[in-house]
Amino acid sequence: MLTATRLTYRINRFEVRSILAATILSVAVSAAVIAWIRSSGYADCIQTDGSPTVACLQLEGVGRWATRIASMSSQLAGFFPFLAGLLLGAPLIARELDKGTARLAWSLGPSRRRWYVQRVAPILVVVALTAMTIGIVSEQLTALFAPGVDLANSFIGFHTRGVLLATSALLIASVAAAVGSIVGRQIPTLVLALLLGGVTLLAIAEVDGKMLAGETIRLTGENQFGNDLIVGEGRFELPDSRLVTFDELVAIDPSILEVGFDYPYVQFGIPRERYREIETREALAQVALSVGFLGAGAFVVSRRRPG
């Protein structure tokens, strides 16, 4: 098994080194920026309202660039699952089928499925570890711009930090491996995996969104526009406790267009305390689909003609 793992890394060394280099660079840059912002005291300037202090003005030149880099790094984190998943997953099986090395391995080895597992497992470990590392860095970047917020109970940066980056990357890589098992060509596999992986992630989010729509509660007070997950369109509450949209409100009371109105605005959503629950539920769905795609790839490989 150790020999097979080394062989897999050797075959995919360019892709593995590229992702590792990108991860190390991202971690190094983000860590340096976070360390400077916090040690210099500029972290207090980011959320300052009103006139900036003298200290903030003195740090503004470097601070502006540091916050831009931190913000860009946080935004780019959401694309890492596609980068790692496609770059590592697309050529994983497709390259060996394309070059014919798979046929040689199948003629020498007793089990195609074992060959498949030996190729896929080591690369998935790299995908998961690098994506999880980026997820942790993204957590720190999010915390930088949301001081005092308990991110374990907040939907700030949902889908762009933490464990969901790792499971999303696993899903994309699994889709790419399965598609490569069917197509057997690297470039078509890359394109199809990008489309199918994106559609799969959107489908999971859509299904989860519909489930959440049936679990919403009325958000009140400081929760209404804080760290909770807003679901659906807000409503205005009438004196008789009915909830209506703005258009319905205008139809009921046209005078609000001229004199304004004072109807309470009501928003429904998921309270921040359920963040870990919702995150875990979506992560498990992604892992389950990853297993499904990997199983489909194994089935195709076991049934594929040697030629």
N, C-alpha and C positions, 0 to 999 in steps of 0.2 A: 504493500500500500504506500509506503514511504517513497519507493522508487517511482511509482505511478504519479504520486503527487509532485515530485521534482520534475518529472517529464511534462506534466501539465503546465507547471509554472514556466518551464523552459519554452514550450511551444507558444505560450501566450506572454512571454516576458516583456515584449514591447508595451502591450496594453496594461499589464500589471504594473510595470514601472511608471507608466504615464499617470495612472490613477493614484499610485502612491505618491508620486512627485506633486501632483495637484493637491492632494490631501495635506501633505507636509507643508507646502507653500501656503495654503489657506490657513492652516493652524498657526504657522509662524507669523504671518501678517496680522491675523486677527488677534493673536495673543499679544503682539507688540503694541497694537493700537489700543486694546483694552487696558493693558498695563499702563500705558502713558496717560490715557484719559483718567484713569482712577488715581494714579500716583500724583499727577500734576494738579489734581483738584478740579479739572475741567468737567468731570462728571456732574458736579453741582451746577455748572453753567448750562448744561444741555436742557434742563427742565426749568430754568429760571424764567419767571414771568416779570414783566416790567423792565426797568432800566438795568443793564448789566453792571456788575461790580467792576472795580478797577482791575482786580485780578483776572476776571473773565476777559476784559478787553486786552490785557497783556498776552493772554494765551489764545486770543481769537484766531490769529493767523494760522498757527499749527493746528489748533483745535478744529477749525473748519475743515481742513483736509482730513484730519483723523476721523471725524464723524462721517464724512463722505465715504471714506474707505470702509468704515464699520457698517454703514447703512448699505453700501453696495455688496459687501460680503454677506450680509444677512439676506438680502434679496436673491443673490445668486445661489444660496444654499438650497433653495427650492428646486433648482435645476440639476443638482448633483445626482439624484437618483437616475435621471435619464442619461447623464454623462457616463456614470459608472456602469449602470445596467446595460446600456447599449454597447459601449466600447468593449466591455469584458464578455458580455453574453452573446452578442451577434456572431463573432467569429468562432466561438467556442466549439460548436459542432459543425457549423457550416463550412469552416475552413478545411477541416479534415475530410469532409465529404467531397468538397470541391477539389482538393489536391489528391484524393485517392488514398491518403494514409489510413483512413478509417477501414478501408477494405483489407489492407494488409494486417492491421491490428485484429480485425475480426477473424481473419484466416489463422492467426496464431493463438488467439485467446479463446478460452472456453465459453465465455459469456459476453454477449453484447451489452447487456444491462450493467454488468460489472464495469465494463469499459466506459459506459455512459456515466455511471456514478463517479468513477475515478477522474473523469474529465470535468464534471460539473461541480462536485462538492468543494474542491480546493478554491475554485474561482468564486463560488458563492460566499465562502468565508472571507475572501478579500473584499467582495462587494459589501457584505454586512458590516465588517469592521471599519472600513473607510467611511461608509455612509453614516454609521453610528457616531464616528468621530466628528464628522461634519455636523451632525445633529446636536452633539454636545456643545460644539463651538457656537452654533447658531443659538442655543439656549443662552449662552453667556452674552452674545451680542444683543439678543432680545432684552435680557435683564439690564443691559447698559442703558437702553432707551426707555426702560420702564422701572426706574428705581423704586424700591419699596413694594413691588408687586410680587406676590407669591405665584410663580409661574406654574406650580403644581396645581393651582386652583385659578387658572386664567386661560382664556381662549386666545389671548394675544399670540400672534404668530402661528396659529393652528395650521398644521400640514407643512410648516417650513422649519420645524425644529424637533429635536428629540427622536424618539423611537420610530415615528412615522416616516422619517427620512430613510431609516435603515430598511424597514419593511417595504417601502415603495421601491427602493433600489433592488431588493430581492425579487419583487414582482416583475420589474422591468427585465432584469437579467433572466428570470425564468421564462418569460414570454419570448425573449430573444433566443434562448437555447431551444425552446420548443419549435419556434418558427424555423430556426436553422436546421433542425432535424428533418423538417418537411421539405424546405426549399433547397437546401444544400448549396447555396451560393451566398457569398458574404454581403454584397451590396444590396441585392433584393431583400435579404434577411434584415439588414439594418433598417431599411425603409419600412418594411411591413411590421417589424417589431416596434418601431417608433409609433406607428399608427395604432396598432393593436394594444400596445402598452398604455398609450394615452387614453384610448377609448375605455380600457378596463379600469383605469384609475378614476375616470369621470363617472363610469357606471357605479363603482363602489360609493363614490361621494354622493351620487344621485340617490341611490338606494338608502344610504345612511341619512341623507337629508329628508327623505320621506318618512323614515322612522322617527327622526327627531321632530318632525312637524307634528306628530301625534303625541309627543312627550313634553311639549312646551308648557311653561307656566307664565303667569303674568309677572313681568319684571317691574319692580317698584323701587322708589327711592334711589339710592346711590347705585343699585344694581342695574338700573335701566339702561344706562349707556356706558357701563364700566367694562369689566373683564368677562362678562357673560357672552354667550353666543346668541346673537340676534337671529331669529328665524321668522321669515315672512314679513309682510308689510304691517306697519304700525296702524293703529286705529285711534279715533277720537271718541271720548266717552261723553255721552249725552247725560243730562240730569236724571233721566230715567234708567241710567246704567247701560243703555244700549251702546254697542261699539260700532262705529261707522267709518268708512273711508273719507278722505277729504272731499271727493266728488259728491258722495252721499251727504256729507255735512253741508256743502254749498247748496245742494238741492233742498235740504230741510231749512236752512237759514241763509238765504242769499245775501243778507246784510253784512255777513262777515267779510266779504270782499271789499267793503268800503270802510267799515268801522273796526275791523279786526275781530278777534274772538279770544275767548279764555276757556276753551274746552280742554280738559286734561288729555294729554297724548299718552296712549297706552302701547307698550311694546311687549311682544311675547318672545320667549327664547328658552335657552337652557342655562341654568345657573352655573356659575363658575366652579362650584364644588364638584360638579360632575365631569370635569375636564379629563381626569385620568381614566374614568370609566369609558367615556366616549373615545378617547385616544386608544385605549386597549381594545375596544370592540372593533374599531376600524383596522387596527394593526393585525388583529387575529383574522379578519376577513382577507386582508392582503396576503398573509402567510398561507391561509387555506387555499387561495387561488394560486399562489406560487407553487404549492405542492401539486395542485391539479395540473398546471401547465408542465411541470417537470415530469409528472407521471405520463402525460400525453407524449412528451418528447421521448421518454423511455420506451413507450409502446411503439412509436413510429420507428425508432432505431432497431428494435427487436424484430420488426416486420419488414424492414426495408430490404430490397434486393441488394446483393453484394455489388452488382455492377451499377 
